[in-house]
Amino acid sequence: MCGGCRDPSCPLRRERVRDADAKGGCAYHDLIATSNSRTFVRLLEFLRPYRSSLIVSTILAILSQAAAIAVIVLTGFVINELRGGQDGNYLAFLILVILGVGLLRALLMLGRRFISGKQALAVEWDMRDALYARLLRLSFGYYDRHQTGQLMSRATVDLQTIRFFLGYGLIFFAQHVITIVCVTVVLFFYEWKLALIALAITPVLIGVAYRYSHVSHPVLRDVQQKLGEVATVSEESIVGVHIVKSFAQEEQVERQFRKASDDVFEASVRANIQRSLYVPLLSFLPILAQAGVLLAAGHYVVQGDLTIGGFFAFNLLLMMLVMPLRMLGMWVGQAQRATASGERFFEVIDEPEEISDAASAVELPAGPGRVVFSGVSFGYAAERPVLERIDLAIEAGSTIALIGASGSGKTTLASLVQRFYDTLEGSVAIDGIDVRDVTRRSLRRAVGVISQDPFLFSASVRDNIAFGVPDVLPELVEAAARASQAHAFIEELPNGYDTVIGERGITLSGGQRQRLAIARALVIDPRILILDDATASVDATTESLIRAGLTEAMRGRTTIVIAHRLSTIALADTIVVLEHGRIVATGSRDEVLERSAIFREIHEYGLLQEIGVSA
């Protein structure tokens, strides 16, 4: 096994890989420790804007602990006064002082908790804002590779873990360190020999705590990962609940969720086993020191070298010292959980933007909307090309129809116009300017996309249509709705354009959702329009209405139509046939009908449908 590592979660141990240079250590855990340190330091960077509140919280914590020590010292004086039978007025004075110091400590604790609590929430807000901003800027390729539930888990569970540690745990840890230092000084003041006995166990405690932190991180990270998997299953089950019920797969989905929950349970049990082994040990070791102190202190009292009041004060102070040492394991575990969550957080923050604006990027200048693909090759994975050597010029104001079998690259080709992905070879240009040389915002404001499966937000109809231009005039919203043949059904809704539709537009029919999506694309007044099977979800009657609206909307705009219906293809001036990522035919309807077997099949099927409808 790797350098003698005994951790069952260590991959090097499982694979029986030996590290010749480990000399009793473990290369895997050494790497984890280094990564932990970097992550921990980066987490602390989020406290930088709150240095003032952190300093104030720390000062309040120090004063609070100083007050607690003062109460114990004063209690020793009171005990000595009781045994000595001195003046009652002095005794009353000491008790009043204790009450005053106790009240002061309560106020100090109140202030510290208020400030640290506000700081914790502010740090969480900053981190969540940074995470969300990063997620919005990552390319489609990133979302192709990652599950939504995992990302949601990082934005909720992981951030709460980090927030609790940075806002509370770190302050408490600092407070305990301060307590250990201050109490140790006072203990040496009382009796240095007893203080040495009390502190003799400290090196052992530190060693055990270090070992605990060393082995717990991989297990705690696994717990966070499994929680993300539970979130993934939950998210998919809720979003797809209609499909689940339609296919009567409730039991199957429940089994999947139970499996994910079982994985979380097993990972959590492993973490708890480690905790149950180390935390009691860390709690027991200080008690050994306390027992030794009691034995020695009792002897000193009998010999007259220590007063009864000093005996009680020393042991009360020792209890203050024991508590932080006993909780050392808890704070180490909390730090490791925060570090594990921090790693998952920084995985998103550090993800490079595959699609980003060039340093010299400019706004896309006004133009008629001519699109040129020059030697374009692309693949979601470099070894599996989807498009190969595409050369295509789409003249301004013209309409082309991309047709082909599923997987031939139609939607992928259209997505390159908006630069959702970058080409592996070649270039895409709009009005003579490479799309990589302009800002993404100006590019995407110039291109309107209407997909086959439109996504609508849980907001008003007006807000959904105006999503691309939030400050657009109401008249333009209505004009876009009329062009997409949506105005009539919107007027029949309970509150018209102010009607709030359900999540993903679930309260609307498929055709209604599609017409709102068309209106949303038209309201930005794009110079280029992409229709990705935009009429696939509507019936023949609704399609004819939408087609009439689209004919007007397409006037003067460069339009790319991805379609399978003959009636939609008829909107195009030019037909482009794709097969296995290559253009195999281009031309008018009659020209392509003669050259392409794929289009002949679509044409014949479309004619049969028309005959069936007319019959």
Secondary structure, 3 states (H helix, E strand, C coil): CHHHCCCCCCHHHHCCCCCCCCCCCCHHHHHHHHHHHHHHHHHHHHHHHHHHHHHHHHHHHHHHHHHHHHHHHHHHHHHHHHHHCCCHHHHHHHHHHHHHHHHHHHHHHHHHHHHHHHHHHHHHHHHHHHHHHHHHHCCHHHHHHCCHHHHHHHHHHHHHHHHHHHHHHHHHHHHHHHHHHHHHHHHHHHCHHHHHHHHCCHHHHHHHHHHHHHHHHHHHHHHHHHHHHHHHHHHHHHHCHHHHHHCCCHHHHHHHHHHHHHHHHHHHHHHHHHHHHHHHHHHHHHHHHHHHHHHHHHHHHHHCCCCHHHHHHHHHHHHHHHHHHHCHHHHHHHHHHHHHHHHHHHHHHCCCCCCCCCCCCECCCCCCCCEEEEEEEECCECCECCEEEEEEEECCCCEEEEEECCCCCHHHHHHCCCCCCCCCEEEEEECCEEHHHECHHHHHHCEEEECCCCCCCCCEHHHHHCCCCCCCCHHHHHHHHHHCCCHHHHHCCCCHHHCECCHHHCCCCHHHHHHHHHHHHHCCCCCEEEEECCCCCCCHHHHHHHHHHHHHHHCCCEEEEECCCHHHHCCCCEEEEEECCEEEEEECHHHHHHHCHHHHHHHHHHHHHHHHHHC
